[in-house]
């Protein structure tokens, strides 16, 4: 869905959700519609053992300012 998203210094990624894209972050933005719900899906390609044995867990989406 995102082509060449920019990683943070620690290797993590920020994905932005909202009705308008933050300036310069259009490639890491998911449009939402005010007053409507949404659901996030994650697809992992080529999963490794930690996915299967449960030692890796996806963290919750966090609001950042």
PyMOL Python script that loads the backbone (N, CA, C, O; Angstrom):
from pymol import cmd

cmd.read_pdbstr("""\
ATOM      1  N   UNK A   1       0.819  -1.186   0.000  1.00  0.00           N
ATOM      2  CA  UNK A   1       0.000   0.000   0.000  1.00  0.00           C
ATOM      3  C   UNK A   1       0.869   1.259   0.000  1.00  0.00           C
ATOM      4  O   UNK A   1       0.528   2.254  -0.639  1.00  0.00           O
ATOM      5  N   UNK A   2       1.980   1.210   0.710  1.00  0.00           N
ATOM      6  CA  UNK A   2       2.863   2.369   0.780  1.00  0.00           C
ATOM      7  C   UNK A   2       4.138   2.058   0.022  1.00  0.00           C
ATOM      8  O   UNK A   2       4.767   1.026   0.254  1.00  0.00           O
ATOM      9  N   UNK A   3       4.520   2.942  -0.879  1.00  0.00           N
ATOM     10  CA  UNK A   3       5.768   2.750  -1.603  1.00  0.00           C
ATOM     11  C   UNK A   3       6.846   3.609  -0.977  1.00  0.00           C
ATOM     12  O   UNK A   3       6.712   4.829  -0.885  1.00  0.00           O
ATOM     13  N   UNK A   4       7.913   2.964  -0.548  1.00  0.00           N
ATOM     14  CA  UNK A   4       9.056   3.643   0.048  1.00  0.00           C
ATOM     15  C   UNK A   4       8.705   4.519   1.243  1.00  0.00           C
ATOM     16  O   UNK A   4       9.063   5.697   1.258  1.00  0.00           O
ATOM     17  N   UNK A   5       8.008   3.973   2.254  1.00  0.00           N
ATOM     18  CA  UNK A   5       7.750   4.784   3.449  1.00  0.00           C
ATOM     19  C   UNK A   5       9.078   5.108   4.140  1.00  0.00           C
ATOM     20  O   UNK A   5      10.029   4.330   4.066  1.00  0.00           O
ATOM     21  N   UNK A   6       9.133   6.248   4.805  1.00  0.00           N
ATOM     22  CA  UNK A   6      10.355   6.682   5.459  1.00  0.00           C
ATOM     23  C   UNK A   6      10.413   6.135   6.882  1.00  0.00           C
ATOM     24  O   UNK A   6       9.555   6.464   7.700  1.00  0.00           O
ATOM     25  N   UNK A   7      11.417   5.299   7.194  1.00  0.00           N
ATOM     26  CA  UNK A   7      11.529   4.771   8.561  1.00  0.00           C
ATOM     27  C   UNK A   7      12.041   5.839   9.525  1.00  0.00           C
ATOM     28  O   UNK A   7      12.729   6.779   9.126  1.00  0.00           O
ATOM     29  N   UNK A   8      11.696   5.676  10.787  1.00  0.00           N
ATOM     30  CA  UNK A   8      12.249   6.514  11.847  1.00  0.00           C
ATOM     31  C   UNK A   8      13.668   6.055  12.142  1.00  0.00           C
ATOM     32  O   UNK A   8      14.098   5.015  11.644  1.00  0.00           O
ATOM     33  N   UNK A   9      14.397   6.814  12.942  1.00  0.00           N
ATOM     34  CA  UNK A   9      15.785   6.488  13.269  1.00  0.00           C
ATOM     35  C   UNK A   9      15.912   5.109  13.922  1.00  0.00           C
ATOM     36  O   UNK A   9      16.933   4.441  13.758  1.00  0.00           O
ATOM     37  N   UNK A  10      14.877   4.676  14.666  1.00  0.00           N
ATOM     38  CA  UNK A  10      14.942   3.378  15.346  1.00  0.00           C
ATOM     39  C   UNK A  10      14.445   2.224  14.474  1.00  0.00           C
ATOM     40  O   UNK A  10      14.371   1.086  14.938  1.00  0.00           O
ATOM     41  N   UNK A  11      14.104   2.511  13.212  1.00  0.00           N
ATOM     42  CA  UNK A  11      13.642   1.475  12.298  1.00  0.00           C
ATOM     43  C   UNK A  11      12.135   1.299  12.278  1.00  0.00           C
ATOM     44  O   UNK A  11      11.614   0.548  11.454  1.00  0.00           O
ATOM     45  N   UNK A  12      11.425   1.980  13.171  1.00  0.00           N
ATOM     46  CA  UNK A  12       9.962   1.889  13.179  1.00  0.00           C
ATOM     47  C   UNK A  12       9.390   2.786  12.084  1.00  0.00           C
ATOM     48  O   UNK A  12      10.105   3.589  11.485  1.00  0.00           O
ATOM     49  N   UNK A  13       8.105   2.637  11.836  1.00  0.00           N
ATOM     50  CA  UNK A  13       7.424   3.432  10.829  1.00  0.00           C
ATOM     51  C   UNK A  13       6.217   4.115  11.439  1.00  0.00           C
ATOM     52  O   UNK A  13       5.558   3.550  12.312  1.00  0.00           O
ATOM     53  N   UNK A  14       5.924   5.308  10.995  1.00  0.00           N
ATOM     54  CA  UNK A  14       4.715   6.011  11.393  1.00  0.00           C
ATOM     55  C   UNK A  14       3.751   5.990  10.215  1.00  0.00           C
ATOM     56  O   UNK A  14       4.116   6.342   9.093  1.00  0.00           O
ATOM     57  N   UNK A  15       2.526   5.576  10.481  1.00  0.00           N
ATOM     58  CA  UNK A  15       1.462   5.600   9.491  1.00  0.00           C
ATOM     59  C   UNK A  15       0.425   6.581  10.028  1.00  0.00           C
ATOM     60  O   UNK A  15       0.020   6.482  11.186  1.00  0.00           O
ATOM     61  N   UNK A  16       0.000   7.510   9.208  1.00  0.00           N
ATOM     62  CA  UNK A  16      -0.911   8.560   9.632  1.00  0.00           C
ATOM     63  C   UNK A  16      -2.326   8.245   9.165  1.00  0.00           C
ATOM     64  O   UNK A  16      -2.534   7.850   8.017  1.00  0.00           O
ATOM     65  N   UNK A  17      -3.308   8.422  10.066  1.00  0.00           N
ATOM     66  CA  UNK A  17      -4.716   8.201   9.776  1.00  0.00           C
ATOM     67  C   UNK A  17      -5.448   9.512   9.976  1.00  0.00           C
ATOM     68  O   UNK A  17      -5.218  10.198  10.972  1.00  0.00           O
ATOM     69  N   UNK A  18      -6.310   9.871   9.067  1.00  0.00           N
ATOM     70  CA  UNK A  18      -7.093  11.089   9.225  1.00  0.00           C
ATOM     71  C   UNK A  18      -7.706  11.507   7.906  1.00  0.00           C
ATOM     72  O   UNK A  18      -7.397  10.933   6.862  1.00  0.00           O
ATOM     73  N   UNK A  19      -8.582  12.517   7.948  1.00  0.00           N
ATOM     74  CA  UNK A  19      -9.236  12.964   6.729  1.00  0.00           C
ATOM     75  C   UNK A  19      -8.293  13.693   5.771  1.00  0.00           C
ATOM     76  O   UNK A  19      -8.542  13.725   4.565  1.00  0.00           O
ATOM     77  N   UNK A  20      -7.218  14.275   6.295  1.00  0.00           N
ATOM     78  CA  UNK A  20      -6.249  14.996   5.462  1.00  0.00           C
ATOM     79  C   UNK A  20      -4.851  14.465   5.743  1.00  0.00           C
ATOM     80  O   UNK A  20      -4.527  14.128   6.882  1.00  0.00           O
ATOM     81  N   UNK A  21      -4.036  14.391   4.718  1.00  0.00           N
ATOM     82  CA  UNK A  21      -2.652  13.924   4.880  1.00  0.00           C
ATOM     83  C   UNK A  21      -1.793  15.016   5.490  1.00  0.00           C
ATOM     84  O   UNK A  21      -1.905  16.179   5.103  1.00  0.00           O
ATOM     85  N   UNK A  22      -0.928  14.657   6.447  1.00  0.00           N
ATOM     86  CA  UNK A  22       0.035  15.642   6.939  1.00  0.00           C
ATOM     87  C   UNK A  22       0.990  16.011   5.801  1.00  0.00           C
ATOM     88  O   UNK A  22       1.366  15.153   5.003  1.00  0.00           O
ATOM     89  N   UNK A  23       1.371  17.254   5.730  1.00  0.00           N
ATOM     90  CA  UNK A  23       2.248  17.713   4.664  1.00  0.00           C
ATOM     91  C   UNK A  23       3.549  16.911   4.654  1.00  0.00           C
ATOM     92  O   UNK A  23       4.223  16.777   5.675  1.00  0.00           O
ATOM     93  N   UNK A  24       3.882  16.387   3.489  1.00  0.00           N
ATOM     94  CA  UNK A  24       5.103  15.612   3.325  1.00  0.00           C
ATOM     95  C   UNK A  24       4.984  14.158   3.744  1.00  0.00           C
ATOM     96  O   UNK A  24       5.939  13.394   3.605  1.00  0.00           O
ATOM     97  N   UNK A  25       3.825  13.765   4.255  1.00  0.00           N
ATOM     98  CA  UNK A  25       3.624  12.384   4.721  1.00  0.00           C
ATOM     99  C   UNK A  25       2.536  11.671   3.929  1.00  0.00           C
ATOM    100  O   UNK A  25       1.977  10.676   4.391  1.00  0.00           O
ATOM    101  N   UNK A  26       2.238  12.175   2.741  1.00  0.00           N
ATOM    102  CA  UNK A  26       1.164  11.597   1.929  1.00  0.00           C
ATOM    103  C   UNK A  26       1.393  10.122   1.619  1.00  0.00           C
ATOM    104  O   UNK A  26       0.436   9.369   1.439  1.00  0.00           O
ATOM    105  N   UNK A  27       2.642   9.712   1.557  1.00  0.00           N
ATOM    106  CA  UNK A  27       2.971   8.322   1.246  1.00  0.00           C
ATOM    107  C   UNK A  27       2.842   7.403   2.453  1.00  0.00           C
ATOM    108  O   UNK A  27       3.026   6.193   2.325  1.00  0.00           O
ATOM    109  N   UNK A  28       2.530   7.951   3.617  1.00  0.00           N
ATOM    110  CA  UNK A  28       2.383   7.157   4.841  1.00  0.00           C
ATOM    111  C   UNK A  28       1.041   7.476   5.501  1.00  0.00           C
ATOM    112  O   UNK A  28       0.932   7.477   6.728  1.00  0.00           O
ATOM    113  N   UNK A  29       0.028   7.745   4.689  1.00  0.00           N
ATOM    114  CA  UNK A  29      -1.250   8.223   5.180  1.00  0.00           C
ATOM    115  C   UNK A  29      -2.387   7.332   4.705  1.00  0.00           C
ATOM    116  O   UNK A  29      -2.409   6.890   3.556  1.00  0.00           O
ATOM    117  N   UNK A  30      -3.334   7.073   5.607  1.00  0.00           N
ATOM    118  CA  UNK A  30      -4.555   6.335   5.294  1.00  0.00           C
ATOM    119  C   UNK A  30      -5.722   7.293   5.532  1.00  0.00           C
ATOM    120  O   UNK A  30      -5.893   7.809   6.636  1.00  0.00           O
ATOM    121  N   UNK A  31      -6.513   7.525   4.500  1.00  0.00           N
ATOM    122  CA  UNK A  31      -7.635   8.451   4.616  1.00  0.00           C
ATOM    123  C   UNK A  31      -8.751   7.832   5.446  1.00  0.00           C
ATOM    124  O   UNK A  31      -9.114   6.672   5.252  1.00  0.00           O
ATOM    125  N   UNK A  32      -9.292   8.621   6.374  1.00  0.00           N
ATOM    126  CA  UNK A  32     -10.464   8.216   7.143  1.00  0.00           C
ATOM    127  C   UNK A  32     -11.571   9.227   6.882  1.00  0.00           C
ATOM    128  O   UNK A  32     -11.315  10.344   6.433  1.00  0.00           O
ATOM    129  N   UNK A  33     -12.794   8.825   7.165  1.00  0.00           N
ATOM    130  CA  UNK A  33     -13.947   9.687   6.963  1.00  0.00           C
ATOM    131  C   UNK A  33     -14.512  10.045   8.335  1.00  0.00           C
ATOM    132  O   UNK A  33     -14.900   9.154   9.090  1.00  0.00           O
ATOM    133  N   UNK A  34     -14.566  11.339   8.670  1.00  0.00           N
ATOM    134  CA  UNK A  34     -15.086  11.735   9.979  1.00  0.00           C
ATOM    135  C   UNK A  34     -16.454  11.118  10.265  1.00  0.00           C
ATOM    136  O   UNK A  34     -17.332  11.109   9.402  1.00  0.00           O
ATOM    137  N   UNK A  35     -16.623  10.609  11.474  1.00  0.00           N
ATOM    138  CA  UNK A  35     -17.891  10.009  11.877  1.00  0.00           C
ATOM    139  C   UNK A  35     -18.074   8.564  11.465  1.00  0.00           C
ATOM    140  O   UNK A  35     -19.071   7.939  11.827  1.00  0.00           O
ATOM    141  N   UNK A  36     -17.121   8.021  10.710  1.00  0.00           N
ATOM    142  CA  UNK A  36     -17.199   6.624  10.272  1.00  0.00           C
ATOM    143  C   UNK A  36     -16.104   5.824  10.976  1.00  0.00           C
ATOM    144  O   UNK A  36     -15.027   6.350  11.256  1.00  0.00           O
ATOM    145  N   UNK A  37     -16.377   4.582  11.255  1.00  0.00           N
ATOM    146  CA  UNK A  37     -15.378   3.711  11.845  1.00  0.00           C
ATOM    147  C   UNK A  37     -14.407   3.193  10.795  1.00  0.00           C
ATOM    148  O   UNK A  37     -14.642   3.355   9.598  1.00  0.00           O
ATOM    149  N   UNK A  38     -13.323   2.575  11.233  1.00  0.00           N
ATOM    150  CA  UNK A  38     -12.350   1.983  10.325  1.00  0.00           C
ATOM    151  C   UNK A  38     -11.668   0.812  11.021  1.00  0.00           C
ATOM    152  O   UNK A  38     -11.697   0.702  12.246  1.00  0.00           O
ATOM    153  N   UNK A  39     -11.075  -0.030  10.253  1.00  0.00           N
ATOM    154  CA  UNK A  39     -10.402  -1.211  10.784  1.00  0.00           C
ATOM    155  C   UNK A  39      -9.069  -1.353  10.077  1.00  0.00           C
ATOM    156  O   UNK A  39      -8.986  -1.187   8.860  1.00  0.00           O
ATOM    157  N   UNK A  40      -8.036  -1.657  10.827  1.00  0.00           N
ATOM    158  CA  UNK A  40      -6.703  -1.810  10.254  1.00  0.00           C
ATOM    159  C   UNK A  40      -6.371  -3.291  10.123  1.00  0.00           C
ATOM    160  O   UNK A  40      -6.562  -4.067  11.059  1.00  0.00           O
ATOM    161  N   UNK A  41      -5.873  -3.672   8.950  1.00  0.00           N
ATOM    162  CA  UNK A  41      -5.400  -5.024   8.691  1.00  0.00           C
ATOM    163  C   UNK A  41      -3.886  -4.973   8.521  1.00  0.00           C
ATOM    164  O   UNK A  41      -3.343  -3.988   8.020  1.00  0.00           O
ATOM    165  N   UNK A  42      -3.218  -6.024   8.937  1.00  0.00           N
ATOM    166  CA  UNK A  42      -1.780  -6.132   8.731  1.00  0.00           C
ATOM    167  C   UNK A  42      -1.509  -7.456   8.041  1.00  0.00           C
ATOM    168  O   UNK A  42      -1.935  -8.511   8.512  1.00  0.00           O
ATOM    169  N   UNK A  43      -0.812  -7.398   6.945  1.00  0.00           N
ATOM    170  CA  UNK A  43      -0.424  -8.609   6.227  1.00  0.00           C
ATOM    171  C   UNK A  43       1.087  -8.729   6.331  1.00  0.00           C
ATOM    172  O   UNK A  43       1.813  -7.779   6.039  1.00  0.00           O
ATOM    173  N   UNK A  44       1.557  -9.890   6.745  1.00  0.00           N
ATOM    174  CA  UNK A  44       2.993 -10.135   6.887  1.00  0.00           C
ATOM    175  C   UNK A  44       3.407 -11.156   5.834  1.00  0.00           C
ATOM    176  O   UNK A  44       2.880 -12.267   5.779  1.00  0.00           O
ATOM    177  N   UNK A  45       4.352 -10.756   5.010  1.00  0.00           N
ATOM    178  CA  UNK A  45       4.865 -11.636   3.969  1.00  0.00           C
ATOM    179  C   UNK A  45       6.144 -12.290   4.464  1.00  0.00           C
ATOM    180  O   UNK A  45       7.011 -11.611   5.014  1.00  0.00           O
ATOM    181  N   UNK A  46       6.276 -13.583   4.279  1.00  0.00           N
ATOM    182  CA  UNK A  46       7.484 -14.294   4.697  1.00  0.00           C
ATOM    183  C   UNK A  46       7.680 -14.294   6.199  1.00  0.00           C
ATOM    184  O   UNK A  46       8.778 -14.006   6.674  1.00  0.00           O
ATOM    185  N   UNK A  47       6.628 -14.614   6.970  1.00  0.00           N
ATOM    186  CA  UNK A  47       6.777 -14.569   8.425  1.00  0.00           C
ATOM    187  C   UNK A  47       7.839 -15.550   8.916  1.00  0.00           C
ATOM    188  O   UNK A  47       8.074 -16.601   8.321  1.00  0.00           O
ATOM    189  N   UNK A  48       8.458 -15.169  10.007  1.00  0.00           N
ATOM    190  CA  UNK A  48       9.481 -16.015  10.620  1.00  0.00           C
ATOM    191  C   UNK A  48       8.941 -16.613  11.910  1.00  0.00           C
ATOM    192  O   UNK A  48       7.825 -16.296  12.321  1.00  0.00           O
ATOM    193  N   UNK A  49       9.703 -17.453  12.537  1.00  0.00           N
ATOM    194  CA  UNK A  49       9.271 -18.217  13.709  1.00  0.00           C
ATOM    195  C   UNK A  49       8.627 -17.373  14.814  1.00  0.00           C
ATOM    196  O   UNK A  49       7.626 -17.811  15.382  1.00  0.00           O
ATOM    197  N   UNK A  50       9.155 -16.174  15.151  1.00  0.00           N
ATOM    198  CA  UNK A  50       8.519 -15.404  16.230  1.00  0.00           C
ATOM    199  C   UNK A  50       7.049 -15.082  16.001  1.00  0.00           C
ATOM    200  O   UNK A  50       6.300 -14.910  16.962  1.00  0.00           O
ATOM    201  N   UNK A  51       6.627 -14.998  14.747  1.00  0.00           N
ATOM    202  CA  UNK A  51       5.205 -14.787  14.461  1.00  0.00           C
ATOM    203  C   UNK A  51       4.412 -16.022  14.872  1.00  0.00           C
ATOM    204  O   UNK A  51       3.347 -15.912  15.480  1.00  0.00           O
ATOM    205  N   UNK A  52       4.931 -17.179  14.541  1.00  0.00           N
ATOM    206  CA  UNK A  52       4.211 -18.425  14.794  1.00  0.00           C
ATOM    207  C   UNK A  52       4.235 -18.853  16.257  1.00  0.00           C
ATOM    208  O   UNK A  52       3.258 -19.408  16.760  1.00  0.00           O
ATOM    209  N   UNK A  53       5.351 -18.597  16.942  1.00  0.00           N
ATOM    210  CA  UNK A  53       5.424 -19.046  18.340  1.00  0.00           C
ATOM    211  C   UNK A  53       4.919 -17.991  19.324  1.00  0.00           C
ATOM    212  O   UNK A  53       4.897 -18.227  20.532  1.00  0.00           O
ATOM    213  N   UNK A  54       4.512 -16.820  18.805  1.00  0.00           N
ATOM    214  CA  UNK A  54       3.904 -15.805  19.644  1.00  0.00           C
ATOM    215  C   UNK A  54       4.877 -14.914  20.395  1.00  0.00           C
ATOM    216  O   UNK A  54       4.448 -14.115  21.227  1.00  0.00           O
ATOM    217  N   UNK A  55       6.187 -15.025  20.126  1.00  0.00           N
ATOM    218  CA  UNK A  55       7.141 -14.164  20.837  1.00  0.00           C
ATOM    219  C   UNK A  55       7.190 -12.763  20.262  1.00  0.00           C
ATOM    220  O   UNK A  55       7.671 -11.848  20.931  1.00  0.00           O
ATOM    221  N   UNK A  56       6.703 -12.561  19.029  1.00  0.00           N
ATOM    222  CA  UNK A  56       6.576 -11.225  18.462  1.00  0.00           C
ATOM    223  C   UNK A  56       5.108 -10.864  18.458  1.00  0.00           C
ATOM    224  O   UNK A  56       4.273 -11.622  17.965  1.00  0.00           O
ATOM    225  N   UNK A  57       4.794  -9.704  19.009  1.00  0.00           N
ATOM    226  CA  UNK A  57       3.414  -9.237  19.059  1.00  0.00           C
ATOM    227  C   UNK A  57       3.373  -7.819  18.511  1.00  0.00           C
ATOM    228  O   UNK A  57       4.170  -6.972  18.913  1.00  0.00           O
ATOM    229  N   UNK A  58       2.460  -7.563  17.608  1.00  0.00           N
ATOM    230  CA  UNK A  58       2.283  -6.235  17.055  1.00  0.00           C
ATOM    231  C   UNK A  58       1.765  -5.302  18.141  1.00  0.00           C
ATOM    232  O   UNK A  58       0.797  -5.629  18.826  1.00  0.00           O
ATOM    233  N   UNK A  59       2.392  -4.155  18.303  1.00  0.00           N
ATOM    234  CA  UNK A  59       1.919  -3.204  19.313  1.00  0.00           C
ATOM    235  C   UNK A  59       0.652  -2.508  18.817  1.00  0.00           C
ATOM    236  O   UNK A  59       0.344  -2.522  17.625  1.00  0.00           O
ATOM    237  N   UNK A  60      -0.070  -1.903  19.749  1.00  0.00           N
ATOM    238  CA  UNK A  60      -1.291  -1.182  19.401  1.00  0.00           C
ATOM    239  C   UNK A  60      -0.953   0.086  18.627  1.00  0.00           C
ATOM    240  O   UNK A  60       0.165   0.597  18.697  1.00  0.00           O
ATOM    241  N   UNK A  61      -1.930   0.577  17.896  1.00  0.00           N
ATOM    242  CA  UNK A  61      -1.795   1.875  17.230  1.00  0.00           C
ATOM    243  C   UNK A  61      -1.800   2.933  18.329  1.00  0.00           C
ATOM    244  O   UNK A  61      -2.650   2.905  19.220  1.00  0.00           O
ATOM    245  N   UNK A  62      -0.855   3.860  18.266  1.00  0.00           N
ATOM    246  CA  UNK A  62      -0.745   4.903  19.281  1.00  0.00           C
ATOM    247  C   UNK A  62      -0.931   6.269  18.644  1.00  0.00           C
ATOM    248  O   UNK A  62      -0.440   6.527  17.545  1.00  0.00           O
ATOM    249  N   UNK A  63      -1.633   7.128  19.334  1.00  0.00           N
ATOM    250  CA  UNK A  63      -1.793   8.498  18.863  1.00  0.00           C
ATOM    251  C   UNK A  63      -0.518   9.271  19.186  1.00  0.00           C
ATOM    252  O   UNK A  63      -0.008   9.206  20.305  1.00  0.00           O
ATOM    253  N   UNK A  64      -0.016   9.989  18.210  1.00  0.00           N
ATOM    254  CA  UNK A  64       1.143  10.846  18.424  1.00  0.00           C
ATOM    255  C   UNK A  64       0.777  12.273  18.062  1.00  0.00           C
ATOM    256  O   UNK A  64      -0.070  12.493  17.196  1.00  0.00           O
ATOM    257  N   UNK A  65       1.382  13.210  18.688  1.00  0.00           N
ATOM    258  CA  UNK A  65       1.117  14.632  18.415  1.00  0.00           C
ATOM    259  C   UNK A  65       2.299  15.221  17.684  1.00  0.00           C
ATOM    260  O   UNK A  65       2.292  16.407  17.354  1.00  0.00           O
TER     261      UNK A  65
END
""", "prot")
cmd.dss("prot")
cmd.show_as("cartoon", "prot")
cmd.util.cbc("prot")
cmd.orient("prot")
